[in-house]
Amino acid sequence: MDVPLYAWFAVLVAIVLMLGIDLFAHRRAHVIGVREALGWSIVWVLSGVTFGVVVWNAWGAEFGQQYFAGYLIEKSLAVDNVFVWAIIFAAFAVPREYQHRVLFLGVLGALVFRGIFIAAGAVLIENFSWILYLFAAFLILTGIQMIRTRNEHVHPERSRTLKLFRRFVPMTDAYHGQRFLVRVGGVVVATPLLAVLVLVEVTDIVFAVDSIPAIFAVTAEPFLVFTANAFAILGLRAMYFLLADLIHRFTYLKIGLAVVLVWVGVKMALLDVVKIPTTLSLAVVAAIIAIAIGASLHATRGQGRRQVRAPSAGPFRMATAEELALARPVFRDRGRDRDRVRARTER
């Protein structure tokens, strides 16, 4: 697959523009409802599908199918990531109006880290082809482990990441609006929102360890691996706000995702024995996910949306009016400074 440099540049510019549009549309903190989340989800899915059509037309059906197979795998595995986010936000009682900002920065970091992982993976595969067998074994074992631990619950408040963060980073136990850092008594301290952002970022890195090898099972083209990841990740925020209150209904989805990992692992392991067509691989992944979702919705029919609840009160709280008044922003708001100078001049 011959990808000119301008194609990479165009994709990166498009991603930056889409992130800018999303940031501008959500510049004010507010609770994102189902209708808004559905609208943005449609936008992001259409963007990913449109790019796939471009790949299909520019480089042919085989590469087009490889992109869509990778996109479907990443989108499917991302659902599990979304559910973990919901548990993190519930465990730390993050106000819903602040969740989008955390996820925006989390997704931005995810794009950077995944780009690094993809580049490293491409170099390793090019120089050490046998590493594909390690990826295959890892995916199969991960899928089996997911099935065995499917009923275990995540407890983010007990995570080592949070313990290390609180040990080395001075922080307050109160949310100060959307701020990640505040200055209290002349000392810069982190707010719980920064701790939550770190947890979200670490969670995505952990999930990337599974998803990156999985997508290399359907395509070895770095351009397709990166773009499939990027367009799948861009829609994660909207997917979260759309599905977070429906976690209880996807009872068999984790089993489906585990089977997908085992399938792509087997496909990768048999690469030198039998070449499974991309069309068949795409159809199998789509069928597994469809069956898992259909079975889940059938088993939980009649159940409505309900917000994820933490088993106990979170370790963080909302800052009092007095605490908000004493806290100062770490970075000066130049706009406010100009307004103050102008007001003094007018006097």
Disulfide bonds with the S-S distance in Angstrom:
none
